[in-house]
């Protein structure tokens, strides 16, 4: 057989994150079980609030593992390998100045903060910040070029912590005032996982068989 016959290349399975957004909900909100409805239409519960536009860096997901190797006497390669721990995290940079973004960046609850009669908003950072738990969904959109329909990839942390992971620069020029954030996944007892991954969208139906999934 020819190489092309056995290689099984399927160009239609090459995905890109053409656009993306991040959604945050209070931890009291239900974890996501699905992100789509009939015909693959996107469905995001109302409790999940978009952080608005993110920088052109998009979202970067990192998985770190701590591994223990066991070797026998004289072995040059491990005889056994165990994953002792695994952490999942993402980095994003929000570029819209809005309440939820400020809360995550400053690690503060702004529930009771309202504009005064002059429209001014002010708040004090606590002397001892307290880590807060959230629900997190990173959503990326692609297009199935065969039919022009949308394909979505969602990375859901049922339990997540946020912290600012970079400096803010106040200046004129090409760069907006930005909010660099780290999102860290924690094990959620109710959901039974730290990370839940979705592939969905109306453009996915014609691809699942090529992807190796059988309905």
C-alpha positions in Angstrom: 0.0 0.0 0.0 1.1 3.6 -0.6 2.1 5.8 2.3 -0.9 8.1 1.9 -3.2 5.1 2.1 -1.8 4.0 5.5 -1.0 7.4 7.0 -4.7 8.3 7.4 -4.2 12.0 7.1 -7.4 14.0 7.5 -6.8 17.7 7.0 -10.4 18.5 8.0 -9.4 17.6 11.6 -6.8 20.3 11.9 -8.3 22.9 14.3 -7.5 26.5 15.1 -8.8 28.8 17.8 -10.0 31.6 15.5 -11.8 33.4 18.3 -12.2 32.8 22.0 -13.7 34.0 25.3 -13.6 33.2 29.0 -16.6 32.8 31.2 -16.7 32.9 35.0 -19.4 32.0 37.4 -19.6 32.1 41.2 -18.8 28.7 42.7 -22.4 28.4 43.9 -23.4 28.2 40.3 -23.8 24.6 38.9 -20.8 23.1 37.1 -21.2 22.7 33.4 -22.5 19.3 32.1 -22.8 20.4 28.5 -22.2 23.6 26.4 -24.6 22.8 23.5 -28.2 22.2 22.8 -30.3 21.0 19.8 -28.4 20.8 16.5 -25.2 21.7 18.4 -26.2 25.3 19.2 -24.0 26.9 21.9 -25.7 27.1 25.3 -23.9 28.9 28.1 -26.0 29.3 31.4 -26.8 32.9 32.4 -24.7 32.6 35.6 -21.5 32.4 33.5 -20.3 36.0 32.7 -18.0 36.7 29.9 -14.7 38.5 30.7 -15.0 40.3 27.4 -12.3 40.5 24.8 -9.0 38.9 25.6 -5.6 39.9 24.2 -4.3 38.5 21.0 -2.2 36.0 23.0 -5.5 34.1 23.5 -5.4 31.5 26.3 -2.5 29.2 27.1 -3.1 26.0 28.9 -0.4 24.2 30.8 -0.4 20.8 32.5 2.4 20.0 34.9 3.0 16.5 36.2 5.2 15.2 38.9 6.4 11.7 37.9 8.2 9.0 39.8 10.3 6.5 37.9 11.3 3.1 39.2 14.3 1.3 37.8 15.7 -2.1 38.6 19.4 -2.7 39.2 21.2 -2.2 36.0 18.1 -0.8 34.1 18.8 2.0 31.7 15.1 2.8 31.3 12.4 2.9 33.9 10.5 -0.4 34.6 7.6 1.6 36.0 6.4 5.2 35.9 3.7 6.7 38.2 2.1 10.1 37.9 2.2 11.4 41.5 0.3 14.7 40.9 -0.9 16.8 38.0 -1.9 20.5 37.9 -3.8 22.2 35.2 -3.8 25.9 34.6 -4.3 28.6 32.0 -3.1 32.1 31.5 -5.2 34.9 29.9 -5.0 38.6 29.6 -8.3 40.5 29.8 -8.5 43.9 28.1 -11.9 45.1 29.0 -12.2 47.0 32.3 -15.4 45.6 33.9 -16.5 44.5 37.4 -15.8 40.8 37.1 -12.4 41.4 35.6 -11.4 43.8 38.4 -12.7 41.3 41.0 -10.4 38.6 39.6 -7.4 40.8 39.1 -7.6 42.4 42.6 -8.9 39.3 44.3 -11.7 41.2 45.9 -15.5 40.9 46.2 -17.2 44.0 44.6 -20.7 42.9 45.3 -21.6 45.8 47.5 -19.7 48.5 45.5 -22.0 50.9 43.6 -21.2 54.2 41.8 -21.7 57.3 43.9 -23.9 60.3 42.7 -20.9 61.5 40.6 -20.5 58.1 38.9 -17.3 57.4 40.8 -16.4 53.9 41.8 -13.9 53.2 44.7 -12.9 50.3 46.9 -10.1 49.3 49.2 -8.1 46.1 48.8 -8.2 43.9 51.9 -5.0 43.7 54.0 -5.3 39.9 54.0 -6.7 38.7 50.6 -8.8 35.5 50.7 -8.7 33.1 47.8 -12.1 32.7 46.2 -13.4 29.7 44.3 -15.1 30.1 40.9 -16.3 28.2 37.9 -14.3 28.8 34.7 -14.9 28.0 31.1 -12.5 28.9 28.3 -14.2 28.7 24.9 -12.5 28.6 21.5 -14.3 28.8 18.2 -13.3 27.3 14.8 -15.1 26.7 11.5 -15.7 23.5 9.7 -14.6 24.6 6.2 -16.7 21.9 4.5 -20.0 23.6 5.6 -19.0 26.9 7.3 -20.5 25.8 10.6 -19.0 26.5 14.0 -16.9 24.0 16.0 -16.2 24.8 19.7 -13.7 23.6 22.2 -14.4 24.3 25.8 -12.1 23.8 28.8 -14.0 23.8 32.0 -12.6 24.1 35.5 -15.5 23.3 37.8 -13.4 24.7 40.7 -10.9 27.4 39.9 -8.8 30.1 41.6 -7.5 33.2 39.9 -4.5 35.4 40.6 -2.8 38.2 38.7 0.3 36.9 37.1 1.9 40.0 35.6 2.3 43.7 35.8 -0.1 46.4 34.6 1.3 49.1 32.5 -0.4 52.5 32.4 0.7 54.3 29.2 -0.4 55.7 25.9 0.4 53.7 22.8 -0.7 50.6 21.1 -1.3 48.5 24.2 -4.5 48.7 26.3 -4.7 48.6 30.1 -4.6 44.9 30.6 -5.4 42.4 33.3 -3.0 39.4 33.1 -4.5 36.4 35.0 -3.6 32.9 35.9 -6.5 30.4 36.3 -5.7 27.3 38.3 -7.9 24.1 38.4 -8.7 22.4 41.7 -10.4 19.1 42.3 -14.1 19.6 42.6 -15.7 17.0 44.8 -19.2 17.3 43.4 -18.1 17.3 39.7 -15.6 14.5 40.4 -12.9 16.2 38.3 -10.7 19.2 38.1 -10.9 19.5 34.3 -13.8 18.8 31.9 -13.3 19.1 28.2 -16.0 19.7 25.6 -16.0 19.5 21.8 -19.3 20.8 20.4 -21.0 22.9 17.8 -23.1 22.5 14.7 -20.0 21.9 12.6 -18.8 19.0 14.7 -21.5 16.4 13.6 -19.8 15.9 10.3 -16.4 15.4 11.9 -17.0 12.9 14.8 -16.6 9.8 12.7 -13.3 11.0 11.2 -12.2 11.9 14.7 -12.6 8.3 15.6 -15.8 8.6 17.6 -18.9 6.5 16.9 -22.3 7.9 18.0 
